[in-house]
């Protein structure tokens, strides 16, 4: 996870909330980490909004939402 955290910090417009949000999402399942890493590999110039947009479009994104 340390390597992934370093990658997140290397995103051009990275900020603390982005890093925490991405880490919180990927820590739940290995498949999430793999998907986000693949997206970042395929889109090396992606900005935080691109990465967060990708994450929010995942089928399992709302699994962690608090029940209403």
C-alpha positions, 0 to 999 in steps of 0.5 A: 500500500505504501507504493500506491500511496506514493503514486497518489502523492505523485498525481499532479494536483494531489491533495490530502482529501484525495489521497485519503478517499482513494486509500479508503476505497482501495483498502476494502478489496484487493480488486479495487486496488488493482482496478485503480492502479490499472486506470492510473497505468492506462492514464498516466496524466490523470488528475485527481478528478479523473481518478475520483471520477473513475472510482465513483463510477465503479459498481461497488462504490456505494457498498460502503455508503452508510444506510439511509 
